[in-house]
Every structure is written in structure tokens, then in C-alpha cells.
């Protein structure tokens, strides 16, 4: 399991792209039986309307793009899981994560 601090993170959903505002985010890449699984944990989100929108929707699929704190770009598709009470979210990767 490798963990990377995320400097920038954006999602695209329903034809609109949004740069996420957060205090901390980590990309976690897990190698399991020859496959790589990945997810992003996001804390301190200030976009409460966005979090509420995803908490009320069945359509949580997003395109993800970001840059690690070390400058490594990545992109992929995943599912946005909001945690409204904690101003946090997780994005569970679905398939390959380009850049890793």
C-alpha cells in the first residue's frame, strides 16, 4: 500500500468540472493479487453544497484528476462518497488510475 498527499483534486460530474477545496487529501494505491486498487480520502471540505448534493443522489460516479504533493498527475473514474457531518469524502476508484 502506497500513500500520497494530494495537492490538487478535481472531479467531473454531470458535465461540470469542480476543483475541490479541502484541508488535506490522500491518494492510497493498493497492489492486490496483481491488480491496483485505489481511493482518495478528503478531509476539511468547504463545499458543503456539493457534499449534500452527492449525499442525496444515486448518481455518484465521477471522473477524477489530481496532482500529488510530489507533482505526479493522476486521473481515473470513481464513486464519490460524501461524509456531510465531518466535511469529508472518499472517492473509491473504479478501474485503472492513469499515472500509477
N, C-alpha and C positions, 0 to 999 in steps of 0.2 A: 504494500500500500504506500503510495506516494502522495504527499500533501503539498499544495502550492498556494501561497497567498495570492489573492486576486486584486489587481489594481483597478481594472475597469471591467464592467459587465453590462451587456445589453441583451434584451430579449425582443423578439418579434412575435406578434400575436394578432390575428385578425387584420392583417395588412398594415399594422402600425408598429414601428420600432420605438423602444423606450430604453434609454440609458438608466440603469438602476442607481439609486443613491443609497449608500449603506456605510456603516462604520467599519465593518470587517466582513470578508468573504474568503472562503477556502474552497479550492478545487481538490477533490480527492479522486485518485485514479487507483483502481484495484485490479491487479492481474489475478485471474482466477481460471485455472484449467485452460490456459492458452487464450483466454478472452480478456479484454479490458473492460471493466465496468467503471462508470464514473458518476459523480454527483457534485453539486455545489451547495455549500451551506452559507447562508447570507444572514448576517445579524445587523441590527440597528438600521433597518429600512425606514426611510422617512416618507415613502409614498404609500400612505395608508389607504388611499382610494384604490390604488392598484391591488394591494393586498386583499381588500374587501371584495373587489370585483372577482378575483380568482377564487375566493372562498365561496362565492355564490354561483359559480359557473361549473358546468360539467366539462366544458372545453378548456382544458388546462395545458394543451400542447403548445410548446414554444420553440422557436429557433433561438439558439444561444450563441453569442460571440463575446469574447473577452480577451484580456491580456493579463498574464500573471505579473506579480510584482517584479519578477526577473526579466520581463519583457517578452515572454513567449506567448504568441497569439494562439487562440483555440476557437473552435466553433463546432456546433453539433445541434442535435434536436433532443428535446427532453420534455418533462412534465413539471409544471410549476406548482409546488405545494406550499401555500401560504400558512403562516402561523401569526394570525392577526393580533392576539393578545400580547405576543412577545416582539412584535415588529420585526419578524424574521420570516425566512422562507428557505425552502430547499428545492433544488432542481435536480430531478432524477434523470440521468441520461438515458437516451433510447438509441442504441446503436453506437456507431463509431464517433470518436471525438477527434476531429481533424486537428493536427498539430501535436498529437501524442501517439 
